[in-house]
Amino acid sequence: MSHARSCRGPRVLERILPASVAVVSRSEDVDGAELFPEERAALGQAVGKRRREFVTARACAREALGQLGLAAQAVPSGARGEPLWPQGIVGSITHCEGYRACALARSTDLLTIGVDAEPNQPLPDGVLGDVALAEEREWIRSLAGEAPEVSWDRLLFSAKESVYKAWFPLAQRWLGFEDASLQVDRGSGTFSARLLVPGPRLGEHELRGFRGRWQVADGLVLTAIAIGRGDAE
């Protein structure tokens, strides 16, 4: 497996994830990267933007696996399109215009990871009503008045995407935008998500929510969740 050189993405996710996480990002798509047969099957007949995102994300994944000491191998997709990581690995992939990234860790260090990147731009008209609860729209309005340089509606969307990506490997079931209520702390760069539906069990406890971190840099809104082994005790 080989690929041509491409531009590394901004080192932002590394700042909001634990040191045990291997992060690889790209600001441009990889040219000439090969896919394993299982990955080609998952991609199907997709062309254009979708194909470029998929190929570059898999190239990032293979480099991240290498950072963890693992050989290049296939990362196929599950029934809901989620990446299926090698045994002993947890991780998350994200891609948006001008940015693709993969974050991986050993399952002995972390239980799950969820990351998401979005452009620091307002959501398209009509989307906020589909993703935000009433109490979330209130803090979005408040923070927009305090710090208009951040697209807080897009930050909410990104954080809920990270919540879902962290949730699914643990619960193996859908989680809707309306199934978690988020609060964002502007000063600390953190957010919390309170689950409004029953969560999976982590050890002896039911998962009731998530805590994550966020950052705005290089025209991007980035959010990340990482649950450690100790968090399940």
C-alpha positions in Angstrom: 0.0 0.0 0.0 1.4 3.4 -0.9 0.2 6.9 -1.6 1.5 10.2 -2.8 2.5 12.9 -0.4 -0.2 15.3 0.7 -0.5 18.3 3.0 -0.8 17.6 6.7 -3.8 19.2 8.4 -3.5 21.6 11.3 -2.5 20.0 14.6 -5.7 20.9 16.4 -7.3 17.6 17.4 -4.1 16.6 19.3 -4.7 19.5 21.6 -8.1 18.3 22.7 -7.4 14.6 23.0 -5.3 12.6 25.5 -1.7 11.9 24.7 -2.5 8.2 24.2 -4.4 9.0 21.0 -2.7 8.8 17.6 -4.1 11.6 15.4 -3.4 12.0 11.7 -5.0 14.8 9.7 -4.9 16.1 6.1 -5.8 19.5 4.6 -5.7 18.1 1.1 -6.9 14.8 -0.3 -4.4 11.9 -0.9 -3.8 11.1 -4.6 -3.3 7.5 -5.7 -4.0 5.9 -2.3 -5.1 2.3 -2.6 -8.0 0.6 -0.9 -8.3 -2.9 0.4 -11.0 -5.1 -1.2 -13.3 -4.7 1.9 -13.0 -1.0 1.7 -13.7 -0.9 -2.0 -16.9 -2.9 -1.3 -17.9 -0.5 1.4 -17.3 2.5 -0.9 -19.4 1.0 -3.6 -20.0 3.1 -6.7 -19.3 6.4 -4.9 -17.5 9.0 -6.9 -16.2 12.5 -6.6 -16.3 14.2 -3.2 -17.5 11.1 -1.3 -14.8 8.9 -2.8 -12.0 11.4 -2.0 -13.2 11.8 1.6 -13.3 8.0 2.1 -9.9 7.3 0.5 -8.1 10.1 2.4 -9.7 9.1 5.7 -8.5 5.5 5.2 -5.0 6.8 4.4 -5.1 8.8 7.7 -6.3 5.7 9.5 -3.5 3.5 8.2 -0.9 6.1 9.3 -2.5 6.3 12.7 -2.4 2.5 13.0 1.3 2.7 12.1 1.8 5.2 15.0 0.3 2.6 17.3 2.7 0.0 15.9 0.2 -1.9 13.7 0.6 -2.9 10.1 -1.5 -1.3 7.4 -4.8 -3.2 7.1 -8.4 -2.8 6.0 -10.8 -0.6 7.8 -14.2 -1.7 6.4 -17.6 -0.2 7.3 -20.4 -1.4 9.4 -24.1 -1.4 8.7 -24.5 2.3 9.6 -21.3 3.3 7.8 -19.2 3.3 10.9 -15.5 2.3 10.6 -14.7 -1.2 11.8 -11.4 -1.0 13.6 -9.0 -3.9 14.1 -9.3 -5.8 17.4 -7.9 -3.9 20.3 -8.3 -0.5 18.6 -10.9 2.3 19.2 -11.2 5.3 17.0 -13.1 7.9 15.0 -12.9 9.5 11.6 -14.1 13.0 10.5 -14.0 14.9 7.3 -15.2 18.3 6.1 -14.2 20.7 3.4 -10.4 21.1 3.6 -9.9 18.7 6.5 -9.9 14.9 7.1 -8.7 13.3 10.3 -8.5 10.0 12.1 -8.0 9.5 15.9 -7.1 6.1 17.2 -6.1 4.5 20.6 -5.6 1.1 22.1 -8.7 -0.2 23.8 -6.5 -0.9 26.9 -6.2 2.9 27.2 -9.6 4.2 26.1 -13.1 2.7 25.7 -14.3 5.0 22.9 -13.4 8.1 20.9 -15.6 10.5 19.1 -14.3 13.4 17.0 -15.8 15.8 14.5 -14.7 18.8 12.5 -16.9 21.4 10.8 -16.3 24.7 9.1 -16.6 27.6 11.5 -19.7 28.9 9.7 -23.4 29.1 10.6 -25.5 26.0 9.9 -27.6 26.1 6.7 -31.1 27.7 7.2 -33.5 25.3 8.8 -31.0 22.9 10.2 -30.8 24.3 13.8 -34.4 23.4 14.5 -33.7 19.8 13.6 -30.7 19.4 15.8 -31.1 21.7 18.8 -33.4 21.5 21.9 -35.0 24.6 23.3 -32.5 25.0 26.1 -29.7 24.6 23.6 -31.0 27.3 21.4 -31.0 29.6 24.5 -27.3 29.2 25.2 -26.5 29.5 21.5 -28.2 32.9 21.4 -26.4 33.9 24.6 -22.9 32.9 23.5 -23.4 34.3 20.0 -23.8 37.7 21.6 -20.7 37.3 23.7 -18.4 35.7 21.1 -19.8 36.1 17.6 -16.5 34.9 16.0 -17.6 31.3 16.9 -20.5 29.7 15.1 -22.1 28.2 18.2 -24.8 26.5 16.3 -22.2 24.6 14.3 -20.3 23.8 17.5 -23.5 22.3 18.9 -23.9 20.2 15.7 -20.2 19.1 15.9 -20.4 18.2 19.5 -23.5 16.0 18.9 -21.8 14.3 16.1 -18.9 13.5 18.5 -21.4 12.2 21.0 -22.9 9.9 18.5 -19.5 8.6 17.3 -18.5 7.9 20.9 -21.9 6.4 21.8 -22.4 4.0 18.9 -19.5 1.6 19.6 -20.7 1.2 23.2 -24.4 1.0 22.6 -24.6 -0.4 19.1 -27.8 1.6 18.5 -28.9 4.9 17.1 -28.8 8.1 19.0 -30.8 11.1 17.7 -30.0 14.7 18.0 -32.9 15.0 20.3 -31.6 12.3 22.6 -28.9 14.3 24.3 -28.9 17.8 25.8 -25.6 19.7 25.5 -24.1 22.5 27.5 -20.9 24.4 26.4 -18.4 26.1 28.7 -16.8 28.9 26.7 -14.0 29.6 29.2 -12.7 26.1 29.6 -13.3 24.9 26.1 -15.3 21.9 27.3 -18.8 20.6 26.8 -21.1 18.1 28.5 -23.8 16.0 27.1 -26.7 14.6 29.2 -28.3 11.6 27.7 -32.1 11.7 27.6 -32.4 8.0 26.8 -31.0 4.9 28.7 -27.3 4.4 28.1 -25.2 1.3 27.9 -23.5 -0.1 31.0 -19.9 0.7 31.6 -18.7 -1.7 34.2 -21.2 -1.4 37.1 -22.6 1.9 36.0 -25.0 3.1 33.3 -23.6 5.7 30.9 -25.6 8.9 31.5 -23.6 11.4 29.5 -20.3 12.5 28.0 -17.8 15.2 28.6 -15.7 16.5 25.8 -13.5 19.4 24.6 -13.7 21.8 21.7 -11.6 24.3 19.9 -11.9 26.7 17.1 -8.8 27.2 14.8 -7.9 27.5 11.2 -11.5 28.2 10.2 -12.7 24.9 11.8 -14.8 24.0 14.8 -13.5 20.7 16.3 -14.9 18.6 19.1 -13.6 15.5 20.8 -14.7 12.9 23.3 -12.4 10.3 24.8 -13.6 7.9 27.6 -10.9 6.3 29.6 -10.9 2.9 31.2 -11.1 4.5 34.6 -14.2 6.3 33.6 -16.1 3.0 33.5 -15.3 2.1 37.1 
